[in-house]
Amino acid sequence: MAIIITDECINCGACEPECPNNAIYEGGVEWAISDGTAVRGAFTLENGAVTDAAVKHGPVSDDFYYIVPDKCTECTGFHEEPQCAAVCPVDCCVPDPDRVETREALLLKKEKLHL
């Protein structure tokens, strides 16, 4: 499952540099699959839509740091636990109950992002 940042976020930014997938963005900032990844060209998002990896998408949140679910692997294959949650001073980086993924699915996502 992807990790989400709740509205308890204090916008400290501690989580952003810890993400190995570059999936965390400051509120209001546009995101792209290619940001911090090796992906180029067409990329299929989890909703089935195909986008160019370099295309900027609207922010998930305008007010708080946010995590792009299509890029979040819960740090699987990199670390033992999600690093955003490990460094968050207010414990607002939590599993998203709407996006449950197996370890195998998270590892496949990691492989797609880091060719």
GROMACS elastic network, one bead per residue, 0.5 to 0.9 nm:
[ bonds ]
;  ai    aj funct       b0    kb
    1    69     6  0.83324   500
    1    72     6  0.81305   500
    1    73     6  0.74788   500
    1    74     6  0.72027   500
    1    95     6  0.64686   500
    1    96     6  0.61348   500
    1    97     6  0.72690   500
    1    98     6  0.77810   500
    1   102     6  0.73548   500
    1   103     6  0.88461   500
    1   106     6  0.77655   500
    2    67     6  0.80974   500
    2    68     6  0.82818   500
    2    69     6  0.54081   500
    2    70     6  0.81138   500
    2    71     6  0.84181   500
    2    72     6  0.54076   500
    2    73     6  0.64038   500
    2    74     6  0.61415   500
    2    94     6  0.86307   500
    2    95     6  0.61142   500
    2    96     6  0.55953   500
    2    97     6  0.84323   500
    2    98     6  0.86160   500
    2    99     6  0.59136   500
    2   100     6  0.72359   500
    2   101     6  0.76893   500
    2   106     6  0.88991   500
    3    67     6  0.69270   500
    3    68     6  0.88166   500
    3    69     6  0.73785   500
    3    72     6  0.68838   500
    3    73     6  0.82802   500
    3    74     6  0.64227   500
    3    82     6  0.80031   500
    3    84     6  0.85677   500
    3    85     6  0.84481   500
    3    93     6  0.62572   500
    3    94     6  0.53695   500
    3    96     6  0.52851   500
    3    97     6  0.88904   500
    3    99     6  0.85748   500
    4    66     6  0.68343   500
    4    67     6  0.59305   500
    4    68     6  0.84549   500
    4    69     6  0.80155   500
    4    92     6  0.78936   500
    4    93     6  0.55971   500
    4    94     6  0.55174   500
    4    95     6  0.60970   500
    4    96     6  0.55632   500
    5     8     6  0.79019   500
    5     9     6  0.67129   500
    5    64     6  0.78638   500
    5    65     6  0.68778   500
    5    66     6  0.56907   500
    5    67     6  0.67907   500
    5    91     6  0.89175   500
    5    92     6  0.54034   500
    5    94     6  0.64629   500
    5    95     6  0.87807   500
    5    96     6  0.88779   500
    6     9     6  0.59916   500
    6    64     6  0.82336   500
    6    65     6  0.89222   500
    6    66     6  0.84373   500
    6    91     6  0.88911   500
    6    92     6  0.51623   500
    6    93     6  0.66095   500
    6    94     6  0.75189   500
    7    10     6  0.82759   500
    7    63     6  0.84301   500
    7    64     6  0.68425   500
    7    92     6  0.75426   500
    8    64     6  0.87060   500
    8    90     6  0.73574   500
    8    91     6  0.83677   500
    8    92     6  0.59185   500
    9    12     6  0.77787   500
    9    64     6  0.62614   500
    9    65     6  0.72130   500
    9    88     6  0.87718   500
    9    90     6  0.70576   500
    9    91     6  0.83620   500
    9    92     6  0.58605   500
    9    93     6  0.83304   500
   10    13     6  0.83885   500
   10    64     6  0.76181   500
   10    65     6  0.87196   500
   10    89     6  0.88393   500
   10    90     6  0.76844   500
   10    92     6  0.89303   500
   11    14     6  0.83231   500
   11    26     6  0.77870   500
   11    27     6  0.83571   500
   11    63     6  0.86001   500
   11    64     6  0.60158   500
   11    65     6  0.61702   500
   12    15     6  0.81057   500
   12    65     6  0.87396   500
   12    88     6  0.85956   500
   12    89     6  0.85721   500
   13    16     6  0.56503   500
   13    17     6  0.78588   500
   13    25     6  0.88873   500
   13    26     6  0.75173   500
   13    65     6  0.73739   500
   13    88     6  0.87736   500
   14    17     6  0.68194   500
   14    18     6  0.74196   500
   14    84     6  0.75662   500
   14    87     6  0.64359   500
   14    88     6  0.64563   500
   14    89     6  0.81998   500
   15    18     6  0.54017   500
   15    19     6  0.67972   500
   15    24     6  0.73213   500
   15    65     6  0.86914   500
   15    83     6  0.71883   500
   15    85     6  0.75315   500
   15    86     6  0.85153   500
   15    87     6  0.63071   500
   15    88     6  0.63219   500
   15    93     6  0.86315   500
   16    19     6  0.58549   500
   16    22     6  0.73668   500
   16    23     6  0.79333   500
   16    24     6  0.51989   500
   16    25     6  0.65970   500
   16    26     6  0.79096   500
   16    65     6  0.81984   500
   16    84     6  0.72730   500
   17    20     6  0.80096   500
   17    22     6  0.77389   500
   17    24     6  0.82347   500
   17    84     6  0.87553   500
   18    21     6  0.89813   500
   18    22     6  0.83491   500
   18    24     6  0.89193   500
   18    83     6  0.58730   500
   18    84     6  0.62312   500
   18    87     6  0.81472   500
   19    22     6  0.53265   500
   19    23     6  0.64765   500
   19    24     6  0.67330   500
   19    72     6  0.85177   500
   19    74     6  0.89314   500
   19    75     6  0.73648   500
   19    82     6  0.82420   500
   19    83     6  0.65479   500
   19    84     6  0.66228   500
   20    23     6  0.78541   500
   20    36     6  0.83228   500
   20    75     6  0.68095   500
   20    78     6  0.73196   500
   20    83     6  0.86555   500
   21    24     6  0.81784   500
   21    35     6  0.85098   500
   21    36     6  0.65474   500
   21    37     6  0.66269   500
   21    71     6  0.61811   500
   21    72     6  0.66570   500
   21    73     6  0.76321   500
   21    75     6  0.78556   500
   21   110     6  0.79294   500
   21   113     6  0.74249   500
   21   114     6  0.82825   500
   22    25     6  0.78644   500
   22    33     6  0.88768   500
   22    35     6  0.65110   500
   22    36     6  0.53164   500
   22    37     6  0.73350   500
   22    67     6  0.88903   500
   22    68     6  0.89036   500
   22    71     6  0.74515   500
   22    72     6  0.83647   500
   23    31     6  0.83809   500
   23    33     6  0.84243   500
   23    35     6  0.82384   500
   23    36     6  0.84090   500
   23    66     6  0.81783   500
   23    67     6  0.53629   500
   23    68     6  0.52207   500
   23    69     6  0.75471   500
   23    70     6  0.80759   500
   23    71     6  0.51639   500
   23    72     6  0.57582   500
   23    73     6  0.89276   500
   24    31     6  0.89321   500
   24    65     6  0.68310   500
   24    66     6  0.55956   500
   24    68     6  0.64981   500
   24    71     6  0.87217   500
   24    72     6  0.84006   500
   24    84     6  0.87218   500
   25    28     6  0.82054   500
   25    29     6  0.63637   500
   25    30     6  0.78866   500
   25    31     6  0.72556   500
   25    59     6  0.81560   500
   25    60     6  0.88898   500
   25    64     6  0.87667   500
   25    65     6  0.55444   500
   25    66     6  0.54926   500
   25    67     6  0.64336   500
   25    68     6  0.79036   500
   26    29     6  0.57372   500
   26    30     6  0.88157   500
   26    59     6  0.86641   500
   26    61     6  0.83238   500
   26    62     6  0.81517   500
   26    63     6  0.83323   500
   26    64     6  0.65177   500
   26    66     6  0.64829   500
   27    30     6  0.86633   500
   27    59     6  0.68602   500
   27    60     6  0.76814   500
   27    61     6  0.52525   500
   27    66     6  0.63998   500
   28    58     6  0.79615   500
   28    59     6  0.54075   500
   28    60     6  0.78180   500
   28    61     6  0.61120   500
   28    63     6  0.66788   500
   28    64     6  0.79089   500
   28    65     6  0.83134   500
   29    58     6  0.74735   500
   29    59     6  0.55542   500
   29    60     6  0.86590   500
   29    61     6  0.83926   500
   29    62     6  0.75354   500
   29    65     6  0.89858   500
   30    56     6  0.57804   500
   30    57     6  0.54093   500
   30    60     6  0.83149   500
   31    34     6  0.86454   500
   31    35     6  0.71747   500
   31    54     6  0.89417   500
   31    55     6  0.81000   500
   31    56     6  0.52540   500
   31    57     6  0.52666   500
   31    58     6  0.67385   500
   31    59     6  0.65422   500
   31    60     6  0.87881   500
   31    68     6  0.78927   500
   32    35     6  0.54680   500
   32    52     6  0.86481   500
   32    53     6  0.61411   500
   32    54     6  0.55974   500
   32    55     6  0.56939   500
   32    57     6  0.61263   500
   33    36     6  0.79947   500
   33    37     6  0.70550   500
   33    39     6  0.69659   500
   33    40     6  0.84505   500
   33    43     6  0.78997   500
   33    51     6  0.88379   500
   33    52     6  0.81396   500
   33    54     6  0.64330   500
   33    55     6  0.77144   500
   33    56     6  0.82007   500
   33    68     6  0.89364   500
   33    70     6  0.79352   500
   33    71     6  0.70123   500
   33   113     6  0.79678   500
   34    37     6  0.51129   500
   34    38     6  0.64913   500
   34    39     6  0.52864   500
   34    40     6  0.63773   500
   34    41     6  0.88974   500
   34    52     6  0.87030   500
   34    54     6  0.52905   500
   34    55     6  0.82336   500
   34   113     6  0.82686   500
   35    38     6  0.83875   500
   35    39     6  0.85652   500
   35    53     6  0.83596   500
   35    54     6  0.75886   500
   36    39     6  0.87835   500
   37    40     6  0.85689   500
   37   113     6  0.56636   500
   37   114     6  0.58675   500
   37   115     6  0.82965   500
   38   112     6  0.86818   500
   38   113     6  0.62380   500
   38   114     6  0.53383   500
   38   115     6  0.58799   500
   39    42     6  0.84991   500
   39    43     6  0.78117   500
   39    53     6  0.62718   500
   39    54     6  0.84942   500
   39   112     6  0.74483   500
   39   113     6  0.58314   500
   39   114     6  0.69799   500
   39   115     6  0.69339   500
   40    43     6  0.78493   500
   40    52     6  0.73537   500
   40    53     6  0.54012   500
   40    54     6  0.69568   500
   41    51     6  0.81081   500
   41    52     6  0.51637   500
   41    53     6  0.54876   500
   41    54     6  0.74079   500
   42    50     6  0.64262   500
   42    51     6  0.56099   500
   42    53     6  0.59941   500
   42    54     6  0.89514   500
   43    49     6  0.83579   500
   43    50     6  0.55315   500
   43    51     6  0.53956   500
   43    52     6  0.59224   500
   43    53     6  0.58063   500
   43   112     6  0.89702   500
   44    47     6  0.79644   500
   44    48     6  0.58633   500
   44    49     6  0.56869   500
   44    51     6  0.63713   500
   44    52     6  0.86479   500
   45    48     6  0.53633   500
   45    49     6  0.53977   500
   45    50     6  0.61216   500
   45    51     6  0.73365   500
   45    70     6  0.62110   500
   46    49     6  0.73897   500
   46    69     6  0.82982   500
   46    70     6  0.61573   500
   47    50     6  0.88475   500
   51    54     6  0.83093   500
   51    55     6  0.69469   500
   52    55     6  0.54173   500
   52    56     6  0.89237   500
   53    56     6  0.82976   500
   57    60     6  0.87521   500
   58    61     6  0.86622   500
   59    62     6  0.63963   500
   59    66     6  0.80949   500
   59    68     6  0.87790   500
   60    65     6  0.88248   500
   60    66     6  0.63762   500
   60    67     6  0.76826   500
   60    68     6  0.72371   500
   61    64     6  0.59393   500
   61    65     6  0.69980   500
   61    66     6  0.61180   500
   62    65     6  0.80836   500
   62    66     6  0.87651   500
   63    66     6  0.89330   500
   67    70     6  0.87852   500
   67    71     6  0.78906   500
   67    72     6  0.69648   500
   68    71     6  0.55453   500
   68    72     6  0.63182   500
   69    72     6  0.50795   500
   69    73     6  0.81794   500
   69    99     6  0.82382   500
   70    73     6  0.83569   500
   70   109     6  0.81385   500
   71   109     6  0.75714   500
   71   110     6  0.80659   500
   71   113     6  0.73380   500
   72    75     6  0.73492   500
   72   106     6  0.81759   500
   72   109     6  0.82119   500
   72   110     6  0.83587   500
   73    76     6  0.55496   500
   73    77     6  0.83059   500
   73    82     6  0.83844   500
   73   103     6  0.88281   500
   73   105     6  0.86526   500
   73   106     6  0.50564   500
   73   107     6  0.72199   500
   73   109     6  0.66452   500
   73   110     6  0.62818   500
   74    77     6  0.88687   500
   74    78     6  0.89485   500
   74    79     6  0.85951   500
   74    81     6  0.69833   500
   74    83     6  0.79097   500
   74    84     6  0.87397   500
   74    95     6  0.85625   500
   74   106     6  0.74907   500
   75    78     6  0.52643   500
   75    79     6  0.54624   500
   75    80     6  0.73543   500
   75    81     6  0.64017   500
   75    82     6  0.50506   500
   75    83     6  0.68002   500
   75    84     6  0.89372   500
   75   106     6  0.85715   500
   75   110     6  0.85602   500
   76    79     6  0.60981   500
   76    80     6  0.70117   500
   76    81     6  0.74279   500
   76    82     6  0.76755   500
   76   103     6  0.72078   500
   76   106     6  0.63501   500
   76   107     6  0.62893   500
   76   110     6  0.75910   500
   77    80     6  0.79812   500
   77   106     6  0.83542   500
   77   107     6  0.63556   500
   77   110     6  0.73671   500
   78    81     6  0.86792   500
   79    82     6  0.69840   500
   79    83     6  0.74225   500
   80    83     6  0.85904   500
   81    84     6  0.88122   500
   81    85     6  0.79283   500
   81    86     6  0.73447   500
   82    85     6  0.55968   500
   82    86     6  0.64614   500
   82    93     6  0.87193   500
   83    87     6  0.62945   500
   83    88     6  0.84833   500
   84    87     6  0.55182   500
   84    88     6  0.60027   500
   84    93     6  0.63144   500
   85    88     6  0.52490   500
   85    89     6  0.85883   500
   85    91     6  0.64040   500
   85    92     6  0.73121   500
   85    94     6  0.67737   500
   86    89     6  0.84848   500
   86    91     6  0.82607   500
   86    93     6  0.85497   500
   87    90     6  0.89875   500
   87    91     6  0.83774   500
   88    91     6  0.53470   500
   88    92     6  0.67724   500
   88    93     6  0.68078   500
   89    92     6  0.81125   500
   90    93     6  0.83948   500
   91    94     6  0.73767   500
   95    98     6  0.88094   500
   95    99     6  0.82480   500
   95   100     6  0.84745   500
   96    99     6  0.55793   500
   96   100     6  0.72457   500
   97   100     6  0.62033   500
  101   104     6  0.80137   500
  101   105     6  0.59129   500
  101   106     6  0.64957   500
  102   105     6  0.51105   500
  102   106     6  0.62973   500
  102   107     6  0.86454   500
  103   106     6  0.50738   500
  103   107     6  0.61805   500
  103   108     6  0.86690   500
  104   107     6  0.50894   500
  104   108     6  0.62348   500
  104   109     6  0.86623   500
  105   108     6  0.50655   500
  105   109     6  0.62211   500
  105   110     6  0.86431   500
  106   109     6  0.50482   500
  106   110     6  0.62242   500
  106   111     6  0.87094   500
  107   111     6  0.62679   500
  107   112     6  0.87397   500
  108   111     6  0.50320   500
  108   112     6  0.63011   500
  108   113     6  0.87516   500
  109   112     6  0.50874   500
  109   113     6  0.63227   500
  109   114     6  0.86613   500
  110   113     6  0.51834   500
  110   114     6  0.60476   500
  110   115     6  0.85347   500
  111   114     6  0.51952   500
  111   115     6  0.58922   500
  112   115     6  0.59541   500
